[in-house]
Amino acid sequence: MKLEEFKKKYDSNIIVQLQWNLLNDDVEIEKIDLEGFENLERLCTAWYAPQDDESTDYKDYKKVNITVKDIVDGSRTIKFCHSDRIEKIKEKLNLGDCKISLDFPVYGLPDEKYFLLDGNHRAVAAVLAKAQPVTLYVLKGPILSCILPDLWRWEGQ
């Protein structure tokens, strides 16, 4: 997939502050099919929390990034993640016997981690519903906060 196709498919849904104009047209987009959910700690959400689990801003260096695994296994309960919304999505994914294919746009991070550009609620619901297959479209751009402010946490790694 080329950047223009990726942008056409996902741009209207991406609400994180991705600066498309700072990405080269030849940036690599990799397709990864997930066979299971054993690597959930690699899926980083756009949600952050301090020790007391209050909602917080991505710019606060004292806050930690929350992974899909943190939410699913209960090690992080976050009041602002709209658990009712996640539950509704999970119910829709559990309807009938048909398989629902899910794909997510992500930004590639160091150490084979991925930052969800869209679909935080759907990703958590997909895991809870054991929905398969799941495909990641990985935008492999530079790790620069001027491209995506959340990336400041991984700059220099």
SVG drawing of the C-alpha trace seen along z (x, -y; Angstrom):
<svg xmlns="http://www.w3.org/2000/svg" viewBox="-26 -20 44 39">
<polyline fill="none" stroke="black" stroke-width="0.4" points="0.0,0.0 1.2,-3.5 0.9,-6.5 -1.8,-8.1 -3.9,-4.9 -3.3,-4.7 -4.3,-8.4 -7.4,-7.9 -8.5,-4.9 -7.9,-6.3 -7.5,-10.1 -11.1,-10.9 -11.0,-8.6 -7.6,-9.5 -8.0,-12.1 -4.5,-12.1 -2.5,-15.0 -0.7,-13.2 1.0,-15.7 0.6,-14.1 2.5,-16.9 5.7,-15.9 5.7,-12.3 7.5,-11.5 5.4,-9.9 7.7,-6.9 7.2,-6.1 6.8,-2.3 3.4,-0.9 3.6,2.7 0.7,5.1 0.8,7.4 -1.8,10.1 -2.1,10.9 -2.9,14.5 -3.6,14.1 -3.5,11.6 -0.3,12.7 1.5,9.5 -1.0,7.0 1.7,5.1 2.9,4.0 -0.3,2.1 0.0,-1.3 -3.2,-3.4 -3.6,-7.1 -4.5,-7.0 -2.3,-7.9 -2.7,-7.5 -0.9,-8.4 -0.9,-6.1 -4.4,-7.1 -5.8,-6.2 -7.3,-9.7 -7.5,-10.9 -4.5,-12.8 -2.7,-14.6 -0.2,-13.0 2.3,-15.8 2.7,-15.1 6.0,-13.2 4.9,-11.7 2.1,-9.8 2.4,-6.4 1.2,-5.2 -1.6,-2.5 -1.4,0.5 -4.4,2.6 -3.0,5.4 -3.1,3.0 -6.8,2.5 -7.8,6.1 -5.9,7.7 -7.1,5.1 -3.7,3.8 -4.9,0.3 -8.4,-0.7 -9.1,-4.0 -12.2,-6.0 -12.1,-7.9 -11.8,-5.0 -15.6,-4.8 -16.0,-1.2 -19.7,-1.3 -18.6,-2.1 -16.1,0.8 -18.9,3.1 -21.2,2.1 -18.6,2.7 -17.8,6.1 -21.4,7.1 -21.6,6.2 -18.4,8.3 -20.0,11.2 -23.2,11.3 -23.7,14.4 -21.2,16.9 -19.6,14.8 -16.1,13.7 -15.5,9.9 -12.3,8.8 -10.7,5.8 -7.9,3.6 -6.1,0.8 -3.9,-2.0 -0.8,-2.1 2.5,-4.0 5.6,-1.9 7.5,-2.4 10.9,-1.0 11.1,2.5 8.3,3.7 5.6,1.7 2.7,0.0 0.8,-3.2 -2.9,-3.0 -3.7,-6.0 -7.4,-5.1 -9.5,-2.4 -8.5,-2.3 -12.0,-1.3 -12.4,1.2 -9.0,2.8 -9.8,3.4 -13.3,4.7 -11.8,7.0 -9.5,8.6 -12.3,9.0 -14.6,10.5 -11.7,12.7 -12.4,11.3 -10.2,12.6 -8.6,11.8 -6.9,8.6 -4.7,6.7 -2.3,3.8 -1.3,1.4 2.0,0.0 3.1,-3.4 6.9,-3.2 7.8,-6.9 10.5,-8.6 10.0,-8.8 9.6,-12.6 7.2,-14.4 6.7,-17.1 5.0,-14.3 2.9,-13.0 3.2,-14.7 2.7,-11.4 6.0,-10.2 8.1,-12.3 8.0,-9.4 9.9,-7.2 12.2,-9.8 15.9,-8.8 15.2,-5.2"/>
</svg>
